[in-house]
Amino acid sequence: MAKPAAIRKPKKKVNPLDKEGITYIDYKDTALLRKFISDRGKIRARRVTGVTSQQQRQIARAVKNAREMALLPYTTTAR
Amino acid sequence: MRHYEVMVILDPSLEERTVGPSLDTYLNVIRNAGGSVEKLDVWGRRRLAYEINKKPEGIYAVIDLQATTEAVAELDRQLRLNESILRTKVVRPEVH
């Protein structure tokens, strides 16, 4: 009776960085980095952000640098 | 000679006007070692994402400079000795 789940056709994501033409991810640019962290301050996964793996690494490094300088939170319990 | 970017967080109880000149005296280390300071940008008072040394705010400053590895390491060491400097970070924008 149970039908096999229909094969999902994932929607192709647009790469948000290529769209904006950003080549260098600056840890000081918190407005940009906030797009890549969740409400709780966690770094969003690549399958969510839709960037390339190289870019994801650059984002992760930038976020971690920004956290060290208190530009971004390590955690947020509120919200 | 390499391009470096140094970010400094200073104690918020300092007078904002005095930050630029006092950081500039530290930069003589770079100039004496043959480097050059390209830009000293004081962002001003800014809320910290979390408290550092029980302080909710800090005065941010970003310095762009060309210098040797040793000169930057010495600058960073001297900055860290100052108690009114909460945190420093040295980044080479070309590799990061």
Backbone of each chain as nested JSON, in Angstrom:
{
  "chains": [
    {"id": "A", "residues": [
      {"number": 1, "name": "MET", "atoms": {"N": [0.817, -1.21, 0.0], "CA": [0.0, 0.0, 0.0], "C": [0.851, 1.261, 0.0]}},
      {"number": 2, "name": "ALA", "atoms": {"N": [1.86, 1.271, 0.917], "CA": [2.671, 2.478, 1.036], "C": [3.437, 2.721, -0.26]}},
      {"number": 3, "name": "LYS", "atoms": {"N": [3.147, 3.829, -0.872], "CA": [3.832, 4.146, -2.129], "C": [5.22, 4.712, -1.811]}},
      {"number": 4, "name": "PRO", "atoms": {"N": [6.191, 4.367, -2.645], "CA": [7.499, 4.996, -2.417], "C": [7.388, 6.507, -2.622]}},
      {"number": 5, "name": "ALA", "atoms": {"N": [8.067, 7.225, -1.752], "CA": [7.993, 8.678, -1.82], "C": [8.418, 9.164, -3.202]}},
      {"number": 6, "name": "ALA", "atoms": {"N": [7.652, 10.07, -3.746], "CA": [7.962, 10.601, -5.066], "C": [9.335, 11.27, -5.048]}},
      {"number": 7, "name": "ILE", "atoms": {"N": [10.056, 11.094, -6.139], "CA": [11.394, 11.692, -6.199], "C": [11.249, 13.214, -6.225]}},
      {"number": 8, "name": "ARG", "atoms": {"N": [11.928, 13.829, -5.231], "CA": [11.792, 15.28, -5.128], "C": [12.726, 15.949, -6.117]}},
      {"number": 9, "name": "LYS", "atoms": {"N": [12.207, 16.917, -6.785], "CA": [13.071, 17.711, -7.679], "C": [13.466, 18.969, -6.917]}},
      {"number": 10, "name": "PRO", "atoms": {"N": [14.696, 19.009, -6.374], "CA": [15.074, 20.191, -5.599], "C": [15.161, 21.426, -6.498]}},
      {"number": 11, "name": "LYS", "atoms": {"N": [14.675, 22.512, -5.949], "CA": [14.715, 23.754, -6.715], "C": [16.161, 24.245, -6.76]}},
      {"number": 12, "name": "LYS", "atoms": {"N": [16.58, 24.648, -7.928], "CA": [17.957, 25.137, -8.06], "C": [18.079, 26.464, -7.329]}},
      {"number": 13, "name": "LYS", "atoms": {"N": [19.073, 26.53, -6.409], "CA": [19.26, 27.763, -5.643], "C": [20.154, 28.724, -6.418]}},
      {"number": 14, "name": "VAL", "atoms": {"N": [19.89, 30.012, -6.232], "CA": [20.801, 31.004, -6.804], "C": [21.901, 31.257, -5.789]}},
      {"number": 15, "name": "ASN", "atoms": {"N": [23.116, 31.301, -6.288], "CA": [24.229, 31.577, -5.389], "C": [24.17, 33.052, -4.984]}},
      {"number": 16, "name": "PRO", "atoms": {"N": [23.934, 33.322, -3.677], "CA": [23.748, 34.715, -3.262], "C": [24.999, 35.579, -3.412]}},
      {"number": 17, "name": "LEU", "atoms": {"N": [26.177, 34.95, -3.36], "CA": [27.412, 35.744, -3.463], "C": [27.711, 36.086, -4.92]}},
      {"number": 18, "name": "ASP", "atoms": {"N": [27.528, 35.104, -5.817], "CA": [27.775, 35.37, -7.229], "C": [26.798, 36.42, -7.75]}},
      {"number": 19, "name": "LYS", "atoms": {"N": [25.579, 36.362, -7.212], "CA": [24.569, 37.308, -7.65], "C": [24.983, 38.74, -7.298]}},
      {"number": 20, "name": "GLU", "atoms": {"N": [25.564, 38.892, -6.088], "CA": [25.969, 40.227, -5.649], "C": [27.348, 40.604, -6.175]}},
      {"number": 21, "name": "GLY", "atoms": {"N": [28.04, 39.626, -6.754], "CA": [29.375, 39.89, -7.276], "C": [30.423, 40.069, -6.197]}},
      {"number": 22, "name": "ILE", "atoms": {"N": [30.271, 39.346, -5.078], "CA": [31.218, 39.462, -3.982], "C": [32.301, 38.39, -4.151]}},
      {"number": 23, "name": "THR", "atoms": {"N": [33.555, 38.829, -4.165], "CA": [34.641, 37.861, -4.308], "C": [35.385, 37.667, -2.995]}},
      {"number": 24, "name": "TYR", "atoms": {"N": [35.49, 38.724, -2.186], "CA": [36.213, 38.621, -0.927], "C": [35.245, 38.809, 0.234]}},
      {"number": 25, "name": "ILE", "atoms": {"N": [35.205, 37.841, 1.118], "CA": [34.286, 37.927, 2.255], "C": [35.027, 38.531, 3.43]}},
      {"number": 26, "name": "ASP", "atoms": {"N": [34.609, 39.741, 3.793], "CA": [35.281, 40.511, 4.828], "C": [34.618, 40.232, 6.171]}},
      {"number": 27, "name": "TYR", "atoms": {"N": [35.436, 39.942, 7.19], "CA": [34.85, 39.649, 8.496], "C": [34.245, 40.892, 9.142]}},
      {"number": 28, "name": "LYS", "atoms": {"N": [34.583, 42.074, 8.622], "CA": [34.04, 43.315, 9.183], "C": [32.638, 43.609, 8.656]}},
      {"number": 29, "name": "ASP", "atoms": {"N": [32.267, 42.958, 7.559], "CA": [30.967, 43.204, 6.923], "C": [29.89, 42.365, 7.614]}},
      {"number": 30, "name": "THR", "atoms": {"N": [29.439, 42.84, 8.779], "CA": [28.505, 42.02, 9.558], "C": [27.133, 41.934, 8.898]}},
      {"number": 31, "name": "ALA", "atoms": {"N": [26.773, 42.956, 8.119], "CA": [25.462, 42.927, 7.455], "C": [25.398, 41.737, 6.493]}},
      {"number": 32, "name": "LEU", "atoms": {"N": [26.504, 41.494, 5.774], "CA": [26.561, 40.356, 4.854], "C": [26.597, 39.04, 5.626]}},
      {"number": 33, "name": "LEU", "atoms": {"N": [27.432, 38.988, 6.661], "CA": [27.618, 37.728, 7.389], "C": [26.347, 37.307, 8.117]}},
      {"number": 34, "name": "ARG", "atoms": {"N": [25.538, 38.287, 8.502], "CA": [24.309, 37.948, 9.216], "C": [23.337, 37.147, 8.358]}},
      {"number": 35, "name": "LYS", "atoms": {"N": [23.488, 37.261, 7.034], "CA": [22.653, 36.453, 6.142], "C": [22.997, 34.973, 6.236]}},
      {"number": 36, "name": "PHE", "atoms": {"N": [24.202, 34.686, 6.715], "CA": [24.67, 33.309, 6.728], "C": [24.672, 32.685, 8.115]}},
      {"number": 37, "name": "ILE", "atoms": {"N": [24.078, 33.375, 9.091], "CA": [23.957, 32.777, 10.412], "C": [22.481, 32.728, 10.793]}},
      {"number": 38, "name": "SER", "atoms": {"N": [22.147, 31.785, 11.662], "CA": [20.752, 31.629, 12.075], "C": [20.426, 32.646, 13.167]}},
      {"number": 39, "name": "ASP", "atoms": {"N": [19.177, 32.644, 13.616], "CA": [18.764, 33.545, 14.68], "C": [19.564, 33.307, 15.953]}},
      {"number": 40, "name": "ARG", "atoms": {"N": [19.956, 32.051, 16.147], "CA": [20.718, 31.722, 17.354], "C": [22.199, 31.977, 17.196]}},
      {"number": 41, "name": "GLY", "atoms": {"N": [22.598, 32.438, 16.033], "CA": [24.006, 32.755, 15.826], "C": [24.824, 31.641, 15.217]}},
      {"number": 42, "name": "LYS", "atoms": {"N": [24.162, 30.539, 14.826], "CA": [24.898, 29.42, 14.239], "C": [25.105, 29.649, 12.738]}},
      {"number": 43, "name": "ILE", "atoms": {"N": [26.225, 29.125, 12.234], "CA": [26.516, 29.259, 10.805], "C": [25.566, 28.338, 10.035]}},
      {"number": 44, "name": "ARG", "atoms": {"N": [24.921, 28.886, 9.011], "CA": [23.984, 28.083, 8.227], "C": [24.726, 27.104, 7.33]}},
      {"number": 45, "name": "ALA", "atoms": {"N": [24.105, 25.942, 7.138], "CA": [24.719, 24.896, 6.311], "C": [24.729, 25.314, 4.844]}},
      {"number": 46, "name": "ARG", "atoms": {"N": [25.611, 24.667, 4.099], "CA": [25.77, 25.01, 2.689], "C": [24.52, 24.677, 1.887]}},
      {"number": 47, "name": "ARG", "atoms": {"N": [23.818, 23.613, 2.306], "CA": [22.612, 23.266, 1.557], "C": [21.521, 24.32, 1.748]}},
      {"number": 48, "name": "VAL", "atoms": {"N": [21.676, 25.123, 2.81], "CA": [20.728, 26.21, 3.033], "C": [21.19, 27.477, 2.315]}},
      {"number": 49, "name": "THR", "atoms": {"N": [22.497, 27.768, 2.417], "CA": [22.988, 29.028, 1.864], "C": [23.129, 28.969, 0.339]}},
      {"number": 50, "name": "GLY", "atoms": {"N": [23.422, 27.803, -0.201], "CA": [23.532, 27.666, -1.647], "C": [24.788, 28.249, -2.258]}},
      {"number": 51, "name": "VAL", "atoms": {"N": [25.88, 28.342, -1.464], "CA": [27.137, 28.84, -2.015], "C": [28.058, 27.657, -2.326]}},
      {"number": 52, "name": "THR", "atoms": {"N": [29.184, 27.935, -2.987], "CA": [30.133, 26.86, -3.277], "C": [30.896, 26.497, -2.01]}},
      {"number": 53, "name": "SER", "atoms": {"N": [31.536, 25.321, -2.039], "CA": [32.22, 24.879, -0.822], "C": [33.377, 25.801, -0.464]}},
      {"number": 54, "name": "GLN", "atoms": {"N": [34.052, 26.354, -1.494], "CA": [35.138, 27.302, -1.208], "C": [34.578, 28.543, -0.508]}},
      {"number": 55, "name": "GLN", "atoms": {"N": [33.469, 29.024, -1.031], "CA": [32.866, 30.221, -0.434], "C": [32.371, 29.936, 0.976]}},
      {"number": 56, "name": "GLN", "atoms": {"N": [31.835, 28.733, 1.182], "CA": [31.337, 28.37, 2.507], "C": [32.471, 28.4, 3.532]}},
      {"number": 57, "name": "ARG", "atoms": {"N": [33.651, 27.923, 3.105], "CA": [34.807, 27.96, 4.016], "C": [35.194, 29.389, 4.339]}},
      {"number": 58, "name": "GLN", "atoms": {"N": [35.154, 30.251, 3.301], "CA": [35.5, 31.665, 3.536], "C": [34.486, 32.307, 4.476]}},
      {"number": 59, "name": "ILE", "atoms": {"N": [33.221, 31.964, 4.306], "CA": [32.182, 32.504, 5.181], "C": [32.433, 32.055, 6.612]}},
      {"number": 60, "name": "ALA", "atoms": {"N": [32.699, 30.744, 6.772], "CA": [32.91, 30.199, 8.112], "C": [34.077, 30.904, 8.797]}},
      {"number": 61, "name": "ARG", "atoms": {"N": [35.159, 31.119, 8.043], "CA": [36.319, 31.784, 8.626], "C": [35.984, 33.221, 8.996]}},
      {"number": 62, "name": "ALA", "atoms": {"N": [35.267, 33.91, 8.108], "CA": [34.908, 35.3, 8.376], "C": [34.012, 35.399, 9.614]}},
      {"number": 63, "name": "VAL", "atoms": {"N": [33.048, 34.484, 9.727], "CA": [32.145, 34.515, 10.881], "C": [32.932, 34.287, 12.163]}},
      {"number": 64, "name": "LYS", "atoms": {"N": [33.867, 33.331, 12.117], "CA": [34.643, 33.03, 13.321], "C": [35.538, 34.187, 13.714]}},
      {"number": 65, "name": "ASN", "atoms": {"N": [36.122, 34.866, 12.705], "CA": [36.919, 36.055, 12.998], "C": [36.044, 37.143, 13.603]}},
      {"number": 66, "name": "ALA", "atoms": {"N": [34.864, 37.315, 13.04], "CA": [33.954, 38.354, 13.535], "C": [33.515, 38.054, 14.96]}},
      {"number": 67, "name": "ARG", "atoms": {"N": [33.328, 36.78, 15.277], "CA": [32.951, 36.405, 16.645], "C": [34.052, 36.747, 17.629]}},
      {"number": 68, "name": "GLU", "atoms": {"N": [35.294, 36.491, 17.222], "CA": [36.41, 36.788, 18.127], "C": [36.461, 38.261, 18.467]}},
      {"number": 69, "name": "MET", "atoms": {"N": [36.078, 39.106, 17.503], "CA": [36.118, 40.543, 17.727], "C": [34.769, 41.089, 18.193]}},
      {"number": 70, "name": "ALA", "atoms": {"N": [33.904, 40.221, 18.672], "CA": [32.608, 40.615, 19.246], "C": [31.734, 41.377, 18.257]}},
      {"number": 71, "name": "LEU", "atoms": {"N": [31.937, 41.143, 16.961], "CA": [31.061, 41.764, 15.963], "C": [29.806, 40.916, 15.77]}},
      {"number": 72, "name": "LEU", "atoms": {"N": [29.966, 39.608, 15.968], "CA": [28.84, 38.681, 15.893], "C": [28.813, 37.872, 17.184]}},
      {"number": 73, "name": "PRO", "atoms": {"N": [27.646, 37.401, 17.597], "CA": [27.577, 36.625, 18.832], "C": [28.013, 35.17, 18.615]}},
      {"number": 74, "name": "TYR", "atoms": {"N": [28.504, 34.546, 19.667], "CA": [28.763, 33.108, 19.625], "C": [27.432, 32.376, 19.74]}},
      {"number": 75, "name": "THR", "atoms": {"N": [26.601, 32.849, 20.67], "CA": [25.279, 32.264, 20.847], "C": [24.311, 33.381, 21.212]}},
      {"number": 76, "name": "THR", "atoms": {"N": [23.055, 33.164, 20.9], "CA": [22.016, 34.065, 21.383], "C": [20.865, 33.182, 21.841]}},
      {"number": 77, "name": "THR", "atoms": {"N": [20.495, 33.322, 23.087], "CA": [19.372, 32.523, 23.589], "C": [18.065, 33.245, 23.332]}},
      {"number": 78, "name": "ALA", "atoms": {"N": [18.132, 34.585, 23.346], "CA": [16.921, 35.372, 23.119], "C": [16.46, 35.211, 21.678]}},
      {"number": 79, "name": "ARG", "atoms": {"N": [15.267, 35.682, 21.365], "CA": [14.627, 35.628, 20.04], "C": [14.1, 34.262, 19.686]}}
    ]},
    {"id": "B", "residues": [
      {"number": 1, "name": "MET", "atoms": {"N": [57.795, 42.794, 2.751], "CA": [56.712, 43.7, 3.133], "C": [55.37, 43.12, 2.728]}},
      {"number": 2, "name": "ARG", "atoms": {"N": [54.449, 43.152, 3.64], "CA": [53.127, 42.615, 3.356], "C": [52.055, 43.577, 3.821]}},
      {"number": 3, "name": "HIS", "atoms": {"N": [50.91, 43.406, 3.25], "CA": [49.778, 44.23, 3.649], "C": [49.068, 43.559, 4.832]}},
      {"number": 4, "name": "TYR", "atoms": {"N": [48.906, 44.305, 5.907], "CA": [48.218, 43.778, 7.088], "C": [47.072, 44.69, 7.454]}},
      {"number": 5, "name": "GLU", "atoms": {"N": [46.137, 44.108, 8.156], "CA": [45.024, 44.883, 8.673], "C": [44.917, 44.539, 10.154]}},
      {"number": 6, "name": "VAL", "atoms": {"N": [45.008, 45.549, 10.993], "CA": [44.977, 45.333, 12.439], "C": [43.695, 45.946, 12.986]}},
      {"number": 7, "name": "MET", "atoms": {"N": [42.925, 45.136, 13.699], "CA": [41.73, 45.668, 14.343], "C": [41.946, 45.683, 15.85]}},
      {"number": 8, "name": "VAL", "atoms": {"N": [41.544, 46.772, 16.492], "CA": [41.764, 46.944, 17.924], "C": [40.427, 47.308, 18.579]}},
      {"number": 9, "name": "ILE", "atoms": {"N": [40.148, 46.696, 19.72], "CA": [39.007, 47.126, 20.528], "C": [39.559, 47.762, 21.789]}},
      {"number": 10, "name": "LEU", "atoms": {"N": [39.146, 49.013, 22.031], "CA": [39.647, 49.738, 23.196], "C": [38.559, 49.908, 24.233]}},
      {"number": 11, "name": "ASP", "atoms": {"N": [39.02, 50.21, 25.436], "CA": [38.132, 50.438, 26.572], "C": [37.148, 51.574, 26.259]}},
      {"number": 12, "name": "PRO", "atoms": {"N": [35.843, 51.37, 26.485], "CA": [34.864, 52.413, 26.157], "C": [34.941, 53.642, 27.063]}},
      {"number": 13, "name": "SER", "atoms": {"N": [35.644, 53.536, 28.21], "CA": [35.73, 54.69, 29.101], "C": [36.742, 55.72, 28.604]}},
      {"number": 14, "name": "LEU", "atoms": {"N": [37.512, 55.364, 27.574], "CA": [38.463, 56.327, 27.013], "C": [37.707, 57.411, 26.255]}},
      {"number": 15, "name": "GLU", "atoms": {"N": [38.375, 58.559, 26.14], "CA": [37.818, 59.636, 25.327], "C": [38.044, 59.28, 23.854]}},
      {"number": 16, "name": "GLU", "atoms": {"N": [36.964, 59.364, 23.051], "CA": [37.082, 58.914, 21.659], "C": [38.105, 59.73, 20.859]}},
      {"number": 17, "name": "ARG", "atoms": {"N": [38.222, 61.028, 21.191], "CA": [39.136, 61.888, 20.432], "C": [40.591, 61.485, 20.64]}},
      {"number": 18, "name": "THR", "atoms": {"N": [40.898, 60.952, 21.842], "CA": [42.289, 60.664, 22.148], "C": [42.748, 59.341, 21.554]}},
      {"number": 19, "name": "VAL", "atoms": {"N": [41.801, 58.555, 21.034], "CA": [42.138, 57.214, 20.553], "C": [43.083, 57.268, 19.353]}},
      {"number": 20, "name": "GLY", "atoms": {"N": [42.727, 58.127, 18.39], "CA": [43.539, 58.23, 17.17], "C": [44.994, 58.566, 17.466]}},
      {"number": 21, "name": "PRO", "atoms": {"N": [45.252, 59.7, 18.165], "CA": [46.64, 60.067, 18.464], "C": [47.382, 59.015, 19.288]}},
      {"number": 22, "name": "SER", "atoms": {"N": [46.688, 58.387, 20.257], "CA": [47.409, 57.433, 21.102], "C": [47.754, 56.168, 20.315]}},
      {"number": 23, "name": "LEU", "atoms": {"N": [46.871, 55.763, 19.38], "CA": [47.215, 54.613, 18.544], "C": [48.361, 54.971, 17.604]}},
      {"number": 24, "name": "ASP", "atoms": {"N": [48.372, 56.243, 17.184], "CA": [49.389, 56.672, 16.246], "C": [50.794, 56.537, 16.84]}},
      {"number": 25, "name": "THR", "atoms": {"N": [50.919, 56.781, 18.156], "CA": [52.232, 56.65, 18.77], "C": [52.724, 55.202, 18.696]}},
      {"number": 26, "name": "TYR", "atoms": {"N": [51.767, 54.254, 18.809], "CA": [52.149, 52.845, 18.687], "C": [52.659, 52.535, 17.282]}},
      {"number": 27, "name": "LEU", "atoms": {"N": [52.088, 53.247, 16.295], "CA": [52.423, 52.94, 14.904], "C": [53.838, 53.37, 14.539]}},
      {"number": 28, "name": "ASN", "atoms": {"N": [54.501, 54.13, 15.436], "CA": [55.898, 54.478, 15.175], "C": [56.765, 53.233, 15.077]}},
      {"number": 29, "name": "VAL", "atoms": {"N": [56.344, 52.16, 15.726], "CA": [57.068, 50.888, 15.636], "C": [57.161, 50.456, 14.17]}},
      {"number": 30, "name": "ILE", "atoms": {"N": [56.038, 50.613, 13.468], "CA": [55.992, 50.225, 12.059], "C": [56.864, 51.16, 11.23]}},
      {"number": 31, "name": "ARG", "atoms": {"N": [56.721, 52.466, 11.485], "CA": [57.448, 53.443, 10.672], "C": [58.948, 53.299, 10.873]}},
      {"number": 32, "name": "ASN", "atoms": {"N": [59.364, 53.071, 12.122], "CA": [60.801, 52.932, 12.39], "C": [61.374, 51.676, 11.75]}},
      {"number": 33, "name": "ALA", "atoms": {"N": [60.508, 50.667, 11.54], "CA": [60.984, 49.427, 10.938], "C": [60.877, 49.466, 9.414]}},
      {"number": 34, "name": "GLY", "atoms": {"N": [60.588, 50.644, 8.867], "CA": [60.569, 50.779, 7.412], "C": [59.221, 50.504, 6.777]}},
      {"number": 35, "name": "GLY", "atoms": {"N": [58.2, 50.26, 7.592], "CA": [56.873, 50.022, 7.04], "C": [56.121, 51.331, 6.845]}},
      {"number": 36, "name": "SER", "atoms": {"N": [54.929, 51.246, 6.306], "CA": [54.14, 52.444, 6.123], "C": [52.703, 52.181, 6.572]}},
      {"number": 37, "name": "VAL", "atoms": {"N": [52.124, 53.213, 7.186], "CA": [50.74, 53.112, 7.644], "C": [49.85, 53.745, 6.581]}},
      {"number": 38, "name": "GLU", "atoms": {"N": [48.937, 52.953, 6.044], "CA": [48.114, 53.453, 4.945], "C": [46.865, 54.154, 5.441]}},
      {"number": 39, "name": "LYS", "atoms": {"N": [46.252, 53.59, 6.493], "CA": [45.005, 54.163, 6.942], "C": [44.779, 53.84, 8.409]}},
      {"number": 40, "name": "LEU", "atoms": {"N": [44.322, 54.832, 9.162], "CA": [43.908, 54.61, 10.549], "C": [42.46, 55.05, 10.658]}},
      {"number": 41, "name": "ASP", "atoms": {"N": [41.598, 54.106, 10.855], "CA": [40.162, 54.377, 10.835], "C": [39.581, 54.06, 12.215]}},
      {"number": 42, "name": "VAL", "atoms": {"N": [39.132, 55.097, 12.92], "CA": [38.489, 54.882, 14.224], "C": [36.981, 54.809, 13.996]}},
      {"number": 43, "name": "TRP", "atoms": {"N": [36.412, 53.649, 14.224], "CA": [34.961, 53.455, 14.014], "C": [34.149, 54.167, 15.082]}},
      {"number": 44, "name": "GLY", "atoms": {"N": [34.73, 54.264, 16.267], "CA": [34.0, 54.86, 17.381], "C": [33.369, 53.802, 18.264]}},
      {"number": 45, "name": "ARG", "atoms": {"N": [32.547, 54.291, 19.206], "CA": [31.93, 53.411, 20.188], "C": [30.932, 52.48, 19.516]}},
      {"number": 46, "name": "ARG", "atoms": {"N": [30.941, 51.241, 19.89], "CA": [30.08, 50.246, 19.254], "C": [29.721, 49.194, 20.272]}},
      {"number": 47, "name": "ARG", "atoms": {"N": [28.516, 48.696, 20.171], "CA": [28.064, 47.678, 21.101], "C": [28.751, 46.356, 20.778]}},
      {"number": 48, "name": "LEU", "atoms": {"N": [29.214, 45.651, 21.821], "CA": [29.847, 44.352, 21.611], "C": [28.761, 43.272, 21.567]}},
      {"number": 49, "name": "ALA", "atoms": {"N": [29.022, 42.213, 20.807], "CA": [28.053, 41.112, 20.706], "C": [27.95, 40.361, 22.033]}},
      {"number": 50, "name": "TYR", "atoms": {"N": [29.0, 40.433, 22.801], "CA": [29.011, 39.833, 24.139], "C": [29.985, 40.656, 24.981]}},
      {"number": 51, "name": "GLU", "atoms": {"N": [29.887, 40.542, 26.3], "CA": [30.727, 41.36, 27.17], "C": [32.174, 40.892, 27.143]}},
      {"number": 52, "name": "ILE", "atoms": {"N": [33.084, 41.856, 27.111], "CA": [34.509, 41.551, 27.255], "C": [34.969, 42.297, 28.492]}},
      {"number": 53, "name": "ASN", "atoms": {"N": [35.565, 41.617, 29.429], "CA": [35.994, 42.206, 30.707], "C": [34.849, 42.997, 31.358]}},
      {"number": 54, "name": "LYS", "atoms": {"N": [33.643, 42.453, 31.327], "CA": [32.452, 43.057, 31.921], "C": [32.021, 44.351, 31.23]}},
      {"number": 55, "name": "LYS", "atoms": {"N": [32.552, 44.608, 30.051], "CA": [32.204, 45.852, 29.374], "C": [31.287, 45.549, 28.193]}},
      {"number": 56, "name": "PRO", "atoms": {"N": [30.137, 46.225, 28.136], "CA": [29.199, 45.946, 27.043], "C": [29.525, 46.677, 25.739]}},
      {"number": 57, "name": "GLU", "atoms": {"N": [30.428, 47.661, 25.803], "CA": [30.762, 48.437, 24.624], "C": [32.259, 48.467, 24.41]}},
      {"number": 58, "name": "GLY", "atoms": {"N": [32.676, 48.906, 23.233], "CA": [34.094, 49.071, 22.955], "C": [34.281, 50.103, 21.873]}},
      {"number": 59, "name": "ILE", "atoms": {"N": [35.496, 50.679, 21.819], "CA": [35.823, 51.603, 20.741], "C": [36.649, 50.828, 19.723]}},
      {"number": 60, "name": "TYR", "atoms": {"N": [36.136, 50.743, 18.498], "CA": [36.814, 49.965, 17.459], "C": [37.717, 50.864, 16.631]}},
      {"number": 61, "name": "ALA", "atoms": {"N": [38.856, 50.312, 16.224], "CA": [39.739, 51.015, 15.303], "C": [40.356, 49.992, 14.357]}},
      {"number": 62, "name": "VAL", "atoms": {"N": [40.477, 50.377, 13.086], "CA": [41.069, 49.494, 12.081], "C": [42.236, 50.225, 11.431]}},
      {"number": 63, "name": "ILE", "atoms": {"N": [43.387, 49.535, 11.359], "CA": [44.596, 50.128, 10.8], "C": [45.036, 49.29, 9.601]}},
      {"number": 64, "name": "ASP", "atoms": {"N": [45.244, 49.945, 8.47], "CA": [45.814, 49.282, 7.295], "C": [47.277, 49.65, 7.209]}},
      {"number": 65, "name": "LEU", "atoms": {"N": [48.143, 48.651, 7.024], "CA": [49.551, 48.988, 6.95], "C": [50.34, 48.005, 6.097]}},
      {"number": 66, "name": "GLN", "atoms": {"N": [51.493, 48.502, 5.628], "CA": [52.456, 47.677, 4.909], "C": [53.653, 47.539, 5.826]}},
      {"number": 67, "name": "ALA", "atoms": {"N": [54.02, 46.301, 6.157], "CA": [55.158, 46.147, 7.052], "C": [55.682, 44.724, 6.984]}},
      {"number": 68, "name": "THR", "atoms": {"N": [56.811, 44.519, 7.65], "CA": [57.375, 43.181, 7.73], "C": [56.661, 42.411, 8.83]}},
      {"number": 69, "name": "THR", "atoms": {"N": [56.797, 41.093, 8.77], "CA": [56.167, 40.227, 9.759], "C": [56.589, 40.602, 11.176]}},
      {"number": 70, "name": "GLU", "atoms": {"N": [57.895, 40.851, 11.344], "CA": [58.432, 41.109, 12.687], "C": [57.858, 42.406, 13.254]}},
      {"number": 71, "name": "ALA", "atoms": {"N": [57.761, 43.429, 12.388], "CA": [57.271, 44.726, 12.852], "C": [55.826, 44.605, 13.328]}},
      {"number": 72, "name": "VAL", "atoms": {"N": [55.003, 43.847, 12.598], "CA": [53.6, 43.698, 12.975], "C": [53.485, 42.897, 14.266]}},
      {"number": 73, "name": "ALA", "atoms": {"N": [54.317, 41.855, 14.397], "CA": [54.279, 41.041, 15.611], "C": [54.634, 41.891, 16.824]}},
      {"number": 74, "name": "GLU", "atoms": {"N": [55.593, 42.806, 16.646], "CA": [56.003, 43.683, 17.744], "C": [54.899, 44.678, 18.081]}},
      {"number": 75, "name": "LEU", "atoms": {"N": [54.246, 45.214, 17.048], "CA": [53.128, 46.132, 17.267], "C": [52.02, 45.435, 18.059]}},
      {"number": 76, "name": "ASP", "atoms": {"N": [51.692, 44.223, 17.642], "CA": [50.637, 43.465, 18.306], "C": [50.996, 43.202, 19.768]}},
      {"number": 77, "name": "ARG", "atoms": {"N": [52.264, 42.849, 20.005], "CA": [52.712, 42.575, 21.377], "C": [52.562, 43.819, 22.251]}},
      {"number": 78, "name": "GLN", "atoms": {"N": [53.004, 44.97, 21.711], "CA": [52.927, 46.213, 22.493], "C": [51.479, 46.615, 22.765]}},
      {"number": 79, "name": "LEU", "atoms": {"N": [50.613, 46.418, 21.761], "CA": [49.204, 46.763, 21.949], "C": [48.594, 45.921, 23.062]}},
      {"number": 80, "name": "ARG", "atoms": {"N": [48.921, 44.637, 23.066], "CA": [48.352, 43.729, 24.059], "C": [48.784, 44.069, 25.484]}},
      {"number": 81, "name": "LEU", "atoms": {"N": [49.93, 44.735, 25.633], "CA": [50.416, 45.086, 26.977], "C": [49.552, 46.181, 27.603]}},
      {"number": 82, "name": "ASN", "atoms": {"N": [48.949, 46.999, 26.75], "CA": [48.137, 48.102, 27.237], "C": [46.821, 47.568, 27.812]}},
      {"number": 83, "name": "GLU", "atoms": {"N": [46.532, 47.955, 29.05], "CA": [45.342, 47.416, 29.72], "C": [44.045, 47.971, 29.147]}},
      {"number": 84, "name": "SER", "atoms": {"N": [44.107, 49.143, 28.529], "CA": [42.876, 49.726, 27.995], "C": [42.547, 49.178, 26.61]}},
      {"number": 85, "name": "ILE", "atoms": {"N": [43.38, 48.271, 26.101], "CA": [43.08, 47.614, 24.831], "C": [42.495, 46.241, 25.141]}},
      {"number": 86, "name": "LEU", "atoms": {"N": [41.224, 46.068, 24.804], "CA": [40.529, 44.846, 25.17], "C": [40.931, 43.688, 24.269]}},
      {"number": 87, "name": "ARG", "atoms": {"N": [41.096, 43.962, 22.969], "CA": [41.353, 42.872, 22.046], "C": [42.008, 43.397, 20.771]}},
      {"number": 88, "name": "THR", "atoms": {"N": [42.822, 42.562, 20.148], "CA": [43.427, 42.93, 18.862], "C": [43.294, 41.761, 17.901]}},
      {"number": 89, "name": "LYS", "atoms": {"N": [43.33, 42.069, 16.633], "CA": [43.365, 41.025, 15.618], "C": [44.167, 41.507, 14.426]}},
      {"number": 90, "name": "VAL", "atoms": {"N": [45.088, 40.66, 13.974], "CA": [45.893, 40.967, 12.796], "C": [45.466, 40.016, 11.683]}},
      {"number": 91, "name": "VAL", "atoms": {"N": [45.117, 40.593, 10.538], "CA": [44.647, 39.779, 9.412], "C": [45.395, 40.208, 8.154]}},
      {"number": 92, "name": "ARG", "atoms": {"N": [45.745, 39.22, 7.321], "CA": [46.273, 39.551, 5.983], "C": [45.111, 39.354, 5.014]}},
      {"number": 93, "name": "PRO", "atoms": {"N": [44.525, 40.422, 4.531], "CA": [43.317, 40.297, 3.718], "C": [43.523, 39.47, 2.45]}},
      {"number": 94, "name": "GLU", "atoms": {"N": [44.741, 39.409, 1.937], "CA": [44.979, 38.677, 0.69], "C": [44.785, 37.172, 0.879]}},
      {"number": 95, "name": "VAL", "atoms": {"N": [45.158, 36.647, 2.057], "CA": [45.023, 35.209, 2.26], "C": [43.677, 34.842, 2.882]}},
      {"number": 96, "name": "HIS", "atoms": {"N": [43.075, 35.774, 3.588], "CA": [41.825, 35.428, 4.268], "C": [40.63, 35.82, 3.416]}}
    ]}
  ]
}
